[in-house]
Amino acid sequence: MRLMDWEQVPYFLAVARAGSLRRAAEQLNANHGTVDRHIKALEAAYGVQLFSRNRKGLTLTSAGELFLPIAEEAETALVSARRRLSGLDREESGIV
């Protein structure tokens, strides 16, 4: 995964979970066009279509189904890292 791909993962996960660009955009506090651009960039980076687009929204393709657990693992690892590392550089100072 290239560094730029990591920026697209939250958008992929939001659309996969919400089922539509509009609902994903609401969850991410973004607009639908921004979410769509990120999804298209991720699809272009991998050379596969991750979602099927229809009138009811978006559904995962077989490639999207394969990518979903990988993206979820990446999300879990990053959340875990944040929890473990957050505040480590803050040291108590002064007279005790």
N, C-alpha and C positions, 0 to 999 in steps of 0.2 A: 504494500500500500504506500503510495507516495504521500508526502506530507500534506499536500493540498487535499487529498482524499479525506483526511481526518475532519476537515472543516465541513464536509458534506454529510458525514455520518448522522449528526443529530437531525438533519432534515429528512434523511432517509427513514430513520426510526420514527419520527413524528408522523410522516405520511403513512408508513406501514401500520402504525397503531391507530391513526385517526381515520384512514381510508379516503381522505380527500385533501386536496391542497388547501382549501379554505379552512378546514378544521385544524390542520397541521399549522397553518399560519397563525391562527388564533392562539394555539398552544405555545408557539415560539415567539409571540408578539412581533410578528413580521407580516409582510403582505404576501398574497398568493403568488405574485410574480417572482418574488425573491425565492420562495420555496421551490417553485417550478424550475428556476434557473439552476439552483443547487442540485436538484434531482437530475436534470439534463446533463449537468457537468459530470456528475458521478457516473451516469450511464455512458457518457462519451469516454471517460477515463478508462472504464472497463470494457467498452465496446459491446455492451449488452443492454437490453431493455430490462429494467428492474420492475417496472409496473406496466400493467395493461390499463389503458385509459378508456373509460366508457362514461355514459351519461350519469351513472350513479356514483362515480368516483374512480378511485384507483385501486387495483388489486395487484398483489405480488405475482410476478411471472415465476417460472421455475428458477431462473437466475436470482430473482429477488428472494425467493424462499431459501435458496442456498446461502445467500448473503446475510439474511436476517440474524441467524444465531451468531455469526461472526461479528456483526455490528453490535449485537447485544453484549457479547463478551468484551469487546473493546470499551463499550460504555461502562460496564461493570468494573473493568480494570482502572479506568480513569477516575471513576467515583471513589474507588478504594484508595487509589494513590492520593487523591485530594484529602480524604479523611485521615490517612496516615501521616501525611506531610504537613498538613495545615498547621501553622503556628510553630513549627519546630525551630525556626530562627528567632523566635521571640524568647528572650531570656529575662528572667527576673533580674532587676538591678536595684542598687541602693542598699541602705543599711537595714538589716533584718533585726 
